[in-house]
Every structure is written in structure tokens, then in C-alpha cells.
Amino acid sequence: MVEPVTERLAWAAEVIDVAPDDRVLEIGCGNGALVSAICERLESGAVTAIDRSEKMIHAALRRNSGHVASGKAHFLADDLAAAHFGFHSFTKIVAFNVGLFWRSHSEELARVRQWLAPGGNLFLFYQPPTDEVFQGAVERLVRWLKSEGYSVRDTAYLETEPARAVCVRAEPA
């Protein structure tokens, strides 16, 4: 039995606002729950999801076997620093609780910029274990994105337990 999409991932799918023809990259897809929610909104578009854990990729493939069969979902077991997508570009790139984006890894952020299609957006979601670290983390991320040549378009918040979740949406400046 496939577990339902959690409240925070359903919220993330709403914030991303996937268009029927979007080309989405999810970094750190885990068990593929967000991919499932994204695929429900796609028609001619597709989502590519990567995770460095083979175990998580296998779980995501099982969860999304129908979406894989329809061509809407593609999964890769790879590290972000080593990933290659050829000439593919993405209209939306998404990461939920991927620590490297919350710890200022400039090389990976530069790679993400290369993969974004013109007018594309980067969605960085975070839900810290407690609210005490929340605001400082958001402020650091916004400063870092700006210092790396991104414009922060907006932020969205989900009030939930044990701590709030946030999405910072940015685009190359």
C-alpha cells in the first residue's frame, strides 16, 4: 500500500503550482511522495527526480510505477554534484529539506542555475525540527541566494507541527 502524501508535501505541490507542461527536477526525492503529487498535475510535462540513496530511488520507483510507465516520472540514483541531464532544462527545480541548500554550497547552486530554463524558478523548502532555528535559517538562505546572483521572488509558510515549514522561491537575477 502506498502511503498518502503528507500535509507538508501536499502544500509543497500547491506552492510549486505545477503547470501541465512543466519540466520539473526534484533534488533529494526520498520515497517519491512529492513526485506523486507533481505528476497528478502534469499532462505533457515530466518530472525528473534524483536522490543519492539507491534505497530511496527503489522506493520512489515502486510508489510511482504508473507515472514511470506513462513517461511522466524519471528517477536517477545520483549525487547532485555528479548529476548530468544533457541538454535538458527545467522550468521548476525543487528541493525539500535538502541540507546542502541550507548550508551554502555555491557549486551546487551554480549547477542548478545551468539547469533552469529561462524564466524558471528554484523552490527551496525547509522544515526544521524546531521553530527555534526557523527564522535564522530562512534569513541565512535569503542572504546566500542573493549573494550567489539569485533574486528571491517570495516566501510561503505552512504553520504545522513540530515546526513551521517554509518555501523560498528564487530565480537567477
NORDA-V573207 format. One record per residue. N is the residue number from 1. RES is the residue in three letters. PHI is phi in radians with two decimals (none if undefined). Layout:
BEGIN
N | RES | PHI
N | RES | PHI
END
This chain:
BEGIN
1 | MET | none
2 | VAL | -1.51
3 | GLU | -1.20
4 | PRO | -1.19
5 | VAL | -1.19
6 | THR | -1.19
7 | GLU | -0.97
8 | ARG | -1.20
9 | LEU | -1.36
10 | ALA | -1.12
11 | TRP | -1.08
12 | ALA | -1.04
13 | ALA | -1.07
14 | GLU | -1.15
15 | VAL | -1.13
16 | ILE | -1.12
17 | ASP | 0.92
18 | VAL | -1.11
19 | ALA | -1.53
20 | PRO | -0.98
21 | ASP | -1.90
22 | ASP | -1.10
23 | ARG | -1.98
24 | VAL | -1.92
25 | LEU | -2.02
26 | GLU | -1.86
27 | ILE | -1.74
28 | GLY | 1.31
29 | CYS | -1.32
30 | GLY | 0.98
31 | ASN | -1.46
32 | GLY | 1.47
33 | ALA | -1.12
34 | LEU | -1.20
35 | VAL | -1.00
36 | SER | -1.00
37 | ALA | -1.16
38 | ILE | -1.18
39 | CYS | -1.07
40 | GLU | -1.10
41 | ARG | -1.74
42 | LEU | -1.56
43 | GLU | -2.09
44 | SER | -1.63
45 | GLY | -1.45
46 | ALA | -2.66
47 | VAL | -2.15
48 | THR | -1.91
49 | ALA | -2.21
50 | ILE | -2.16
51 | ASP | -2.69
52 | ARG | -1.35
53 | SER | -1.67
54 | GLU | -1.02
55 | LYS | -1.05
56 | MET | -1.19
57 | ILE | -1.10
58 | HIS | -1.08
59 | ALA | -1.11
60 | ALA | -1.14
61 | LEU | -1.10
62 | ARG | -1.10
63 | ARG | -1.09
64 | ASN | -1.98
65 | SER | -0.99
66 | GLY | -1.14
67 | HIS | -1.22
68 | VAL | -1.15
69 | ALA | -1.07
70 | SER | -1.42
71 | GLY | 1.51
72 | LYS | -1.39
73 | ALA | -2.21
74 | HIS | -2.34
75 | PHE | -2.19
76 | LEU | -2.33
77 | ALA | -1.56
78 | ASP | -2.80
79 | ASP | -1.54
80 | LEU | -0.97
81 | ALA | -1.14
82 | ALA | -1.81
83 | ALA | -1.19
84 | HIS | -2.34
85 | PHE | -2.13
86 | GLY | 1.06
87 | PHE | -1.66
88 | HIS | -1.22
89 | SER | -2.26
90 | PHE | -2.19
91 | THR | -1.37
92 | LYS | -2.49
93 | ILE | -2.09
94 | VAL | -2.25
95 | ALA | -2.51
96 | PHE | -2.06
97 | ASN | 0.99
98 | VAL | -1.66
99 | GLY | -0.99
100 | LEU | -1.08
101 | PHE | -1.33
102 | TRP | -1.79
103 | ARG | -2.23
104 | SER | 1.00
105 | HIS | -1.79
106 | SER | -1.12
107 | GLU | -1.06
108 | GLU | -1.17
109 | LEU | -1.14
110 | ALA | -1.17
111 | ARG | -1.12
112 | VAL | -1.03
113 | ARG | -1.03
114 | GLN | -1.13
115 | TRP | -1.51
116 | LEU | -1.31
117 | ALA | -1.20
118 | PRO | -0.92
119 | GLY | 1.42
120 | GLY | -1.29
121 | ASN | -2.21
122 | LEU | -1.83
123 | PHE | -2.01
124 | LEU | -1.90
125 | PHE | -1.79
126 | TYR | -2.65
127 | GLN | -2.32
128 | PRO | -1.23
129 | PRO | -1.13
130 | THR | -2.45
131 | ASP | -1.20
132 | GLU | -1.06
133 | VAL | -1.66
134 | PHE | -1.06
135 | GLN | -1.09
136 | GLY | -1.07
137 | ALA | -1.14
138 | VAL | -1.13
139 | GLU | -1.08
140 | ARG | -1.11
141 | LEU | -1.11
142 | VAL | -1.06
143 | ARG | -1.06
144 | TRP | -1.14
145 | LEU | -1.00
146 | LYS | -1.09
147 | SER | -1.20
148 | GLU | -1.70
149 | GLY | 1.50
150 | TYR | -1.86
151 | SER | -1.77
152 | VAL | -1.48
153 | ARG | -1.37
154 | ASP | -2.99
155 | THR | -2.27
156 | ALA | -2.25
157 | TYR | -2.22
158 | LEU | -2.14
159 | GLU | -1.47
160 | THR | -2.63
161 | GLU | -1.76
162 | PRO | -1.42
163 | ALA | -2.64
164 | ARG | -1.07
165 | ALA | -2.03
166 | VAL | -2.37
167 | CYS | -2.22
168 | VAL | -1.86
169 | ARG | -1.80
170 | ALA | -2.40
171 | GLU | -2.51
172 | PRO | -1.04
173 | ALA | -1.28
END
